[in-house]
């Protein structure tokens, strides 16, 4: 990264660059300047699409690719996160909620990794989408390459939108950047959450002791700004069912924020939710909890709703996906437990 340049990367599938043009910079088209400045991070084609989506701004105003930069200009550009490394398509059954030539909405089951990475080279959602896209007839602008604009964790279920063209990818990434995407999750958390509604604000950083997990930073100058809103749906005494709305989309955000306020997600192994955190640990209660863990052996978190503006038609799209069977069974078990405890 050069001097006078900052970059913000996000789990929500975008990279935001802020560049201050040097005082001695000669005049040139902004697409040429950005292609040179960002190098292999992007291409002239991606820059063109970014301009079409109003994702390139100079001194806070959107510009076209023909704009001639001037010394001391402040350039802001939002680009989709680069695609994952090259990988082989693999057949994977897909639960497709909606599809057109620009995008596809998937209901991802728990246990499926979204994209390939260390330790996950096969059976990922991206590879399944590549296989599926390769079966589709070629259409203009469809690159047969899934464009990830956000992700959900391996053991989280629910809704995910994937772009099918570069322009759709840029326009969706812009909505995530502007926090105009509507997303609600349903989670079962440990403990009786006192307030019926609340907002958690806390910058998220990698934990120093374990690089696989994250934590809320004690230093407000460090980490990525994160905001989660929650509302109580149902109380079971030792656990609470919540609806959570994301304002930002940081890695493990809901899981980290809930642990931060003392209400770790039920059965979230990475954050300690796979142990008994609330309740009197009698033999009967211990057996009940172990049975709950068997019913839903993953963090009890589901991406329930997803709303956004269609990148081409600009129509508002809204999707809602019911809880998967494992979470339904888990919640019913807690309802029965509460009923028997009160009587």
C-alpha positions as CSV (number, residue, x, y, z in Angstrom):
1,X,0.0,0.0,0.0
2,X,1.3,3.4,-1.0
3,X,1.4,6.6,1.1
4,X,-1.8,8.6,0.8
5,X,-3.8,5.3,0.3
6,X,-6.0,3.5,2.8
7,X,-8.0,0.3,2.3
8,X,-10.9,-1.2,4.2
9,X,-11.7,-4.9,3.5
10,X,-14.9,-6.4,4.7
11,X,-16.6,-9.8,5.1
12,X,-19.5,-8.3,3.1
13,X,-17.6,-8.7,-0.1
14,X,-16.1,-5.3,-0.8
15,X,-12.9,-3.4,-0.6
16,X,-13.0,0.4,-0.1
17,X,-9.9,2.3,-1.3
18,X,-9.3,6.0,-0.4
19,X,-6.5,7.7,-2.3
20,X,-5.2,11.2,-2.1
21,X,-3.7,12.3,-5.4
22,X,-0.1,13.6,-5.1
23,X,0.4,17.4,-5.4
24,X,2.7,16.9,-8.4
25,X,0.4,14.5,-10.2
26,X,-0.1,15.2,-13.9
27,X,-3.6,15.2,-15.4
28,X,-4.9,11.8,-16.7
29,X,-8.1,9.8,-17.0
30,X,-9.1,8.3,-13.6
31,X,-9.5,4.8,-15.0
32,X,-5.9,4.9,-16.2
33,X,-4.7,6.3,-12.9
34,X,-6.6,3.7,-10.8
35,X,-5.5,0.8,-13.0
36,X,-1.9,1.9,-12.5
37,X,-2.2,2.7,-8.8
38,X,-4.2,-0.5,-7.8
39,X,-2.2,-2.8,-10.1
40,X,-3.3,-6.4,-10.0
41,X,-6.0,-5.6,-7.4
42,X,-8.3,-4.7,-10.2
43,X,-8.7,-4.2,-14.0
44,X,-9.9,-1.5,-16.4
45,X,-13.1,-3.5,-16.9
46,X,-13.8,-3.6,-13.2
47,X,-13.0,0.1,-12.9
48,X,-15.5,0.8,-15.7
49,X,-18.2,-1.2,-13.9
50,X,-17.4,0.6,-10.7
51,X,-17.9,3.9,-12.4
52,X,-21.3,2.8,-13.9
53,X,-22.4,1.8,-10.4
54,X,-21.4,5.2,-8.9
55,X,-18.7,3.4,-6.9
56,X,-16.0,5.9,-7.9
57,X,-16.2,9.3,-6.2
58,X,-13.8,12.3,-6.3
59,X,-14.1,14.7,-3.5
60,X,-17.4,13.0,-2.5
61,X,-19.0,13.3,-6.0
62,X,-19.5,10.3,-8.4
63,X,-17.4,10.5,-11.6
64,X,-17.2,8.7,-14.9
65,X,-14.1,6.9,-16.2
66,X,-13.3,9.9,-18.5
67,X,-12.8,12.2,-15.5
68,X,-9.3,13.8,-15.5
69,X,-7.7,13.7,-12.0
70,X,-6.2,16.8,-10.5
71,X,-3.5,17.2,-7.8
72,X,-4.9,16.7,-4.2
73,X,-8.1,15.1,-5.4
74,X,-9.5,12.6,-2.8
75,X,-10.6,9.4,-4.7
76,X,-12.9,6.8,-3.1
77,X,-13.5,3.5,-4.9
78,X,-15.5,0.5,-3.8
79,X,-14.7,-2.8,-5.5
80,X,-16.0,-6.3,-4.9
81,X,-13.6,-8.5,-3.0
82,X,-11.4,-10.5,-5.5
83,X,-12.8,-13.9,-6.3
84,X,-11.5,-17.0,-4.4
85,X,-8.5,-18.9,-5.9
86,X,-9.1,-21.0,-9.0
87,X,-10.9,-24.2,-8.1
88,X,-12.6,-27.1,-9.8
89,X,-16.4,-27.1,-10.2
90,X,-18.1,-29.9,-8.1
91,X,-21.7,-31.0,-8.1
92,X,-23.5,-29.9,-5.0
93,X,-27.2,-30.0,-4.4
94,X,-28.4,-26.3,-4.2
95,X,-31.5,-25.0,-2.5
96,X,-32.2,-22.2,-5.0
97,X,-34.7,-19.6,-3.6
98,X,-34.6,-17.2,-6.6
99,X,-32.6,-16.8,-9.8
100,X,-32.4,-14.6,-12.9
101,X,-29.7,-13.7,-15.3
102,X,-28.1,-11.3,-12.9
103,X,-28.1,-13.1,-9.5
104,X,-29.0,-16.1,-7.5
105,X,-30.3,-16.5,-3.9
106,X,-29.4,-19.6,-2.1
107,X,-30.5,-21.2,1.1
108,X,-27.2,-22.6,2.5
109,X,-27.4,-25.5,4.9
110,X,-25.2,-25.6,8.0
111,X,-22.0,-27.5,7.5
112,X,-21.2,-26.2,4.0
113,X,-18.2,-23.8,3.6
114,X,-19.0,-20.9,1.3
115,X,-15.6,-20.7,-0.6
116,X,-12.4,-22.7,-0.8
117,X,-9.6,-22.0,1.7
118,X,-7.1,-23.7,3.9
119,X,-8.5,-27.0,5.0
120,X,-11.5,-26.7,2.7
121,X,-10.6,-27.5,-0.9
122,X,-13.7,-29.6,-1.8
123,X,-17.4,-29.5,-1.4
124,X,-17.7,-25.7,-1.0
125,X,-20.7,-23.6,-2.1
126,X,-18.6,-21.7,-4.7
127,X,-17.6,-25.0,-6.4
128,X,-21.2,-26.2,-6.4
129,X,-22.3,-22.8,-8.0
130,X,-19.5,-23.1,-10.6
131,X,-20.8,-26.5,-11.6
132,X,-24.3,-25.2,-11.7
133,X,-23.4,-22.1,-13.7
134,X,-21.5,-24.3,-16.2
135,X,-24.8,-26.1,-17.0
136,X,-26.6,-22.8,-17.8
137,X,-26.8,-21.4,-21.4
138,X,-24.3,-18.6,-22.0
139,X,-25.9,-15.1,-21.8
140,X,-24.4,-11.7,-22.3
141,X,-22.6,-10.5,-19.2
142,X,-22.9,-13.9,-17.4
143,X,-19.4,-15.0,-16.7
144,X,-20.3,-18.4,-15.3
145,X,-18.3,-17.5,-12.2
146,X,-20.0,-16.9,-8.9
147,X,-19.5,-13.4,-7.6
148,X,-19.5,-13.5,-3.8
149,X,-20.8,-10.2,-2.2
150,X,-21.1,-11.6,1.3
151,X,-20.6,-14.8,3.2
152,X,-22.0,-16.7,6.1
153,X,-20.1,-19.1,8.3
154,X,-19.8,-22.8,7.7
155,X,-22.1,-23.8,10.6
156,X,-24.6,-21.0,10.0
157,X,-27.6,-21.7,7.8
158,X,-29.7,-19.4,5.7
159,X,-29.9,-16.9,2.8
160,X,-27.0,-15.8,0.6
161,X,-27.1,-13.7,-2.6
162,X,-24.5,-14.4,-5.3
163,X,-23.9,-12.2,-8.4
164,X,-23.8,-13.8,-11.8
165,X,-22.1,-10.8,-13.6
166,X,-19.4,-8.3,-12.9
167,X,-21.8,-5.4,-13.0
168,X,-24.3,-7.0,-10.7
169,X,-21.4,-7.9,-8.3
170,X,-20.2,-4.2,-8.1
171,X,-23.8,-2.9,-7.6
172,X,-24.5,-5.4,-4.8
173,X,-21.2,-4.8,-3.2
174,X,-22.0,-1.1,-3.1
175,X,-25.3,-1.8,-1.2
176,X,-23.4,-3.8,1.4
177,X,-20.9,-1.0,1.7
178,X,-23.7,1.6,2.2
179,X,-25.4,-0.7,4.7
180,X,-28.6,-0.6,2.7
181,X,-29.0,-4.4,2.6
182,X,-31.6,-5.7,5.1
183,X,-30.5,-8.8,7.0
184,X,-32.1,-10.5,10.0
185,X,-30.9,-13.6,11.7
186,X,-32.5,-15.8,14.3
187,X,-30.3,-17.2,17.1
188,X,-30.7,-19.1,20.4
189,X,-28.3,-17.7,22.9
190,X,-27.3,-18.6,26.4
191,X,-28.9,-16.8,29.4
192,X,-31.9,-14.6,29.9
193,X,-31.3,-11.4,27.9
194,X,-32.6,-8.6,30.1
195,X,-33.6,-6.0,27.6
196,X,-36.4,-6.7,25.1
197,X,-34.4,-4.7,22.5
198,X,-30.9,-3.4,22.3
199,X,-27.9,-2.4,20.2
200,X,-24.4,-3.7,20.5
201,X,-21.6,-1.5,19.2
202,X,-18.0,-2.7,19.4
203,X,-15.0,-2.8,17.1
204,X,-14.1,-6.3,16.1
205,X,-10.5,-7.6,16.0
206,X,-8.8,-11.0,15.8
207,X,-8.1,-12.5,19.2
208,X,-4.5,-12.4,20.1
209,X,-4.6,-15.8,21.8
210,X,-6.4,-17.7,19.0
211,X,-6.3,-16.3,15.5
212,X,-9.3,-18.4,14.4
213,X,-11.7,-16.3,16.6
214,X,-12.4,-12.6,17.1
215,X,-13.2,-10.4,20.0
216,X,-14.4,-6.8,20.7
217,X,-11.4,-4.5,20.9
218,X,-10.8,-2.6,24.2
219,X,-9.2,0.1,22.2
220,X,-11.8,2.1,20.2
221,X,-9.1,3.0,17.6
222,X,-8.5,-0.6,16.7
223,X,-10.5,-3.1,14.8
224,X,-13.5,-2.7,12.5
225,X,-16.6,-0.8,13.5
226,X,-19.5,-3.2,14.0
227,X,-23.2,-2.7,15.0
228,X,-25.7,-5.4,15.8
229,X,-29.4,-4.7,16.8
230,X,-31.3,-7.4,18.7
231,X,-34.9,-8.1,19.8
232,X,-36.1,-10.9,22.1
233,X,-38.6,-13.3,20.4
234,X,-39.0,-15.8,23.2
235,X,-37.5,-16.5,26.7
236,X,-36.8,-20.0,28.1
237,X,-35.0,-19.0,31.3
238,X,-31.5,-20.3,30.7
239,X,-31.7,-19.4,27.0
240,X,-33.3,-16.7,24.9
241,X,-34.5,-16.7,21.2
242,X,-33.4,-13.5,19.4
243,X,-34.0,-11.7,16.2
244,X,-30.8,-9.9,15.2
245,X,-30.3,-7.3,12.5
246,X,-26.9,-6.6,11.1
247,X,-26.0,-3.0,10.4
248,X,-22.4,-4.0,9.4
249,X,-21.2,-7.4,8.3
250,X,-17.9,-8.2,10.0
251,X,-16.5,-11.7,10.3
252,X,-18.3,-13.7,13.2
253,X,-20.0,-10.4,14.1
254,X,-23.1,-11.8,15.8
255,X,-21.1,-14.5,17.5
256,X,-18.6,-12.1,18.9
257,X,-21.1,-9.4,19.9
258,X,-23.3,-11.9,21.8
259,X,-20.3,-13.4,23.6
260,X,-19.2,-9.8,24.5
261,X,-22.5,-9.1,26.3
262,X,-22.5,-12.4,28.1
263,X,-24.9,-14.3,25.9
264,X,-22.9,-16.6,23.7
265,X,-24.7,-18.5,20.9
266,X,-26.0,-21.9,22.0
267,X,-23.6,-24.7,20.9
268,X,-21.1,-22.3,19.4
269,X,-17.9,-24.3,19.9
270,X,-15.5,-21.6,18.9
271,X,-16.8,-19.1,21.5
272,X,-17.5,-21.5,24.3
273,X,-21.2,-22.0,23.7
274,X,-20.9,-25.8,23.6
275,X,-20.6,-25.9,27.4
276,X,-23.2,-25.2,30.0
277,X,-23.1,-21.5,30.7
278,X,-26.3,-20.9,32.6
279,X,-28.6,-23.0,34.9
280,X,-28.1,-25.2,37.9
281,X,-26.0,-28.2,36.7
282,X,-28.0,-31.1,38.0
283,X,-27.6,-34.5,36.4
284,X,-31.1,-34.1,34.8
285,X,-30.3,-30.7,33.4
286,X,-26.9,-31.8,32.2
287,X,-28.5,-34.6,30.3
288,X,-31.1,-32.2,28.8
289,X,-28.4,-29.9,27.5
290,X,-26.4,-32.8,26.0
291,X,-29.6,-33.9,24.2
292,X,-30.0,-30.3,22.9
293,X,-26.4,-30.3,21.6
294,X,-27.2,-33.5,19.8
295,X,-30.3,-32.1,18.2
296,X,-28.5,-29.0,16.9
297,X,-24.7,-29.8,16.9
298,X,-23.7,-26.3,15.6
299,X,-24.1,-22.7,16.6
300,X,-27.9,-22.0,16.6
301,X,-27.8,-19.2,14.1
302,X,-29.8,-18.8,10.9
303,X,-29.8,-16.1,8.2
304,X,-33.6,-15.6,8.2
305,X,-34.3,-12.6,5.9
306,X,-32.5,-10.8,3.1
307,X,-33.6,-7.6,1.3
308,X,-31.9,-5.6,-1.3
309,X,-32.4,-3.6,-4.5
310,X,-32.1,-5.6,-7.7
311,X,-28.9,-4.4,-9.5
312,X,-30.5,-4.2,-12.9
313,X,-34.2,-3.5,-12.4
314,X,-33.9,-1.6,-9.1
315,X,-36.9,-3.4,-7.8
316,X,-36.8,-4.2,-4.1
317,X,-36.4,-7.9,-3.5
318,X,-37.1,-9.5,-0.1
319,X,-36.6,-13.1,0.9
320,X,-37.5,-15.0,4.1
321,X,-36.3,-18.5,4.9
322,X,-37.9,-20.5,7.7
323,X,-35.7,-22.1,10.4
324,X,-34.1,-25.4,9.4
325,X,-35.3,-28.5,11.1
326,X,-32.4,-28.8,13.6
327,X,-33.1,-25.3,15.1
328,X,-36.9,-25.9,15.0
329,X,-36.4,-29.1,17.0
330,X,-34.0,-27.4,19.4
331,X,-36.4,-24.5,20.1
332,X,-39.3,-26.9,20.6
333,X,-37.2,-28.9,23.2
334,X,-36.6,-25.6,25.1
335,X,-40.3,-24.8,25.0
336,X,-41.2,-28.2,26.4
337,X,-38.5,-27.8,29.1
338,X,-39.9,-24.4,30.1
339,X,-43.5,-25.8,30.3
340,X,-42.4,-28.8,32.4
341,X,-40.3,-26.6,34.7
342,X,-43.2,-24.1,35.4
343,X,-45.7,-26.9,36.1
